[in-house]
Amino acid sequence: MPIHDQGYRRYGGTRTPRGQAWIVIAKAGLRTFLSKKAFLGLLLISWFPFFVRAVQVYAAANFPQARQLLAIKPETFRQFLDQQNIWVFFITVYVGAGLIANDRRANALQLYLSKPLTRAEYVFGKLVILATFLLLVTWVPAIVLLILQIMFAGNLTFFKENLFLFPAITLFSFVQALTVSAAMLALSSLSNSSRYVGILYTALIFFTTALWGVLAFALGLQHAEAGAGRPGVSWISPSADLAQVGDAIFRLPLRHDSPLFLSLFMIVLLVVVSGVVLERRVRGVEIVA
Amino acid sequence: MPDPANTTAVVMLDAVTVAYGRNLALRDVTASFAGGAVGLLGPNGAGKSTMIKALLGFVVPTRGRMHVLGLDVATSPLEIRARVGYMPESDSHIPGMNAVTFVGYCGELAGLPRVDAMQRAHEVLFYVGLGEARYRNVETYSTGMKQRIKLAQALVHDPDVLFLDEPTNGMDPKGRDEMLELVRDLSRNKGVNLILSSHLLPDVEYTCDQVVVMDKGRIAAQGPIASLKQPRGRVYELRVKTTVSELESFLERLRAAGLTCQATDEDVMRVFVPGEGGARDLFALAAAERVQVRHLRPSVPTLEDVFATAVGEE
């Protein structure tokens, strides 16, 4: 005779309003990665450039001798975000490759989509996971650096003279996070193997950059500069497109030879294509007609 | 056409056609699933899983309308999924989670607050018999345990209707019996309506009161199992003593009188006697052929008979 019947009981509690499932997905994903020591190590290493820059900001603010050599300019923040690109790459591969691929491998999509959530909510929840970590290594340290500059300088002069910096850092970091996350999620939805997706993403980045170099060489454009009157082919590389757009946002001269609108168009195209791929691949049932 | 306002029907399909490319998986299906436990029977490829996936909104019918709990699948898919639990046929789990986290996560996705979802996850895991293994990673589970956890995730948010797609697939006999007991308990004692899709007749016969038989994308038969098993006529087990040549002549006589004879694995044959005459007709025919009846016993039709008749098998 059991002392207590562990039977099934009907549920009489409250239910959360619909449309919040993406938060559940995002929170679970963030918790999963933050519980991995290897990932925490990666995050910690990715903040190393921030500490170097923080020392630079401190030295420039407190040692007049260093001010010439280590002067803080708007370009400093652009350079810092450039330096973080390598960590953006590693985190994208580490976090993003398995976001949908692992769910496909475990047939989890039919579980997700049998719950009251839309495919868009599922994708958005996954996108938030990757984008959050990317912003954690780009936007967050860059903004903290800006705050440190104000603190170490003890005045708002630099900040007031460069009011565009805060929106520029924010806009560029979010554009980068959205573009990279959307592309990686689309690739992740194409396979059941996160390893394969990682390789595919790496290949995509290196192949497009290599193709740009080869074409530039073949067309004699390898030394073409922006404004030289000869449109280049850097638009082929998504990394170059993001760099172009970043330069424009930070009001700096464009570093590559493609027109800005073409780079912008390629980024928008990449996001749209990623959306189309996700729309076709994220389904409760895979139909092989 | 079924009436969506009919509150006794949990699921209704009206002239539903589902096509995968050029292949029609469901062909103009009109069916009604009453409350309680309803078996969805049919051979592989009959369209059972497709019907469930269409009801969940995974596949969109090319024509027809479907209602679950009075809600239109085309216009209220999320409302329906909030009240439905789905146990898929294939192995499915959220990777990288232990059982209690997985089931709690599914509860949260279904709209339960986090604390309630975790509490229900523990309860449901005990209910399905995974209480002791609830902190193990789901990926280390055996096939039987994976079936149980699929049931747990379908139950965690306390659905009004459960769609169970081949719930005993890959389970050993003991596990299968326990799973069927759970299914039976849910429908009989816990007030959960369920649709059990299976090609295993004993599973359906044990757990369900009603059945919908599918074949080649069409409904072959539907109704309460008890009434479907009522033959329009009677079936007898018959053994006679006679020579082979006389037996042939006797069988000819039976067939000519409209009776159906079927050999069995044992030394008796099954004879279907239409109409009300029953054993009297059989004795009269045997007497006319001067055949000695050694054994005559009424045979109770099984769900297998219903299934075989419905899908046109001998």
Interface residues (C-beta under 8 A of the other chain):
Chain A: Q6 G7 Y8 R9 R10 Y11 G13 T14 R15 T16 P17 R18 A21 V24 I25 A28 T32 G98 N102 D103 R105 A106 N107 A108 Q110 L111 Y112 L113 S114 K115 P116 L117 T118 R283 G284 V285 I287 A289
Chain B: Y20 G21 R22 N23 K53 L56 G57 F58 V59 L78 E79 R81 A82 V84 Y86 P88 S90 D91 S92 H93 I94 P95 G96 Y105 C106 E108 L109 A110 G111 L112 P113 D116 R120 E123 V124 F126 Y127 G131 E139 Q153 L155 H157 D158 D185 L186 K190 G191
